[in-house]
Amino acid sequence: MPKARLLSGIQPTGGLHVGNYLGAIQNWVRLQDEYECLYSVVDLHAMTIPYEPGEMPARVFEAAAMLLASGIDPARATVFVQSDVPEHSELAWILSCVTPLGELERLTQFKEKSEEHKKSVNLGLLSYPVLQAADILLYKAEVVPVGEDQVQHLEISREIARRFNARFGPVFPEPRALLTRTPRVMGVDGQAKMSKSKGNGIMLRDEPAKVRALLKTAATDPARVRRQDPGNPDVCNVYTMHKGLSTEATLARVDRECRTAAIGCIECKTLLADAMVPVLDAIRTKADGYDREPARLREVLSRGAAHCREIAGRTMDEVRRATGLRRS
């Protein structure tokens, strides 16, 4: 029996961080044997906010390299660049014609991004969810791994599929969400989601000394003011990172001894650093290998794009026929 198809994507931000790894990539690695996985570097999505065109190729290369260095295996999953498959843009236009404007304007992420980038609110920022729907539906993906903050966008993709099918016939399956194991990872400041642009992230290429220094400053349970105060791991971002990196034994110890004040936040952070540093060392070493031999990565992306164009071509044949765009 063929595996269900799964699709997810990551923006080329110019550097991936621990939040990306724990919130998405680590889960993608686990899913490779369960699904037919398509993983995309979504460079078209990255155009919705101001950027330097000359930096984009390096950003795409870096994102793809970090995916492979983190454990995505080209023999078990397809890795490709979104813009290498032109059908993404074509389908996004067609889907935009069945998407009500009001639904896009009500989305939480659009409101947040509009506030964050007041001087550059563009149509692409508004229609981002339509392109996201095209990414998914182009491959008739049945499963999409998402964080809790992305569920609303996936529901829009499902609604767009329903609207298209009702208008033009049953072409697209409705994708279902697969929630990631790790909830939203906050930055070391504890104030916002980990982000390179906010300067609150631990980058996957950071050296051990920098990782340990950043973790020393990481926010913990705000109610734990003194060393002897018991803590609550459930509200501590350091413990959230422990859950993605530490062994079960360490995790149980931190949970137990934090609640009883048997260990303080400094020791808790040290234990996290001991778990995080070897993981990042391994990723950095593999990524350095792609830096030295970029042709290896380009070959992976070329094969991935060719495979995805084949799938996308078949889907668009159906879409054009259903919408009357197929000329006899």
Secondary structure as UniProt FT lines:
FT   STRAND          5..10
FT   HELIX           18..20
FT   HELIX           21..25
FT   HELIX           26..31
FT   TURN            32..34
FT   STRAND          36..41
FT   TURN            43..44
FT   HELIX           45..48
FT   HELIX           53..55
FT   HELIX           56..69
FT   TURN            70..71
FT   TURN            74..76
FT   STRAND          77..81
FT   HELIX           82..84
FT   HELIX           87..96
FT   TURN            97..98
FT   HELIX           101..105
FT   HELIX           108..116
FT   HELIX           118..120
FT   HELIX           123..137
FT   TURN            138..140
FT   STRAND          143..146
FT   HELIX           148..150
FT   HELIX           151..168
FT   STRAND          176..179
FT   TURN            188..189
FT   TURN            196..199
FT   TURN            204..205
FT   HELIX           208..216
FT   TURN            222..223
FT   TURN            227..228
FT   HELIX           233..235
FT   HELIX           237..245
FT   HELIX           248..259
FT   TURN            260..261
FT   HELIX           265..292
FT   HELIX           294..323
//
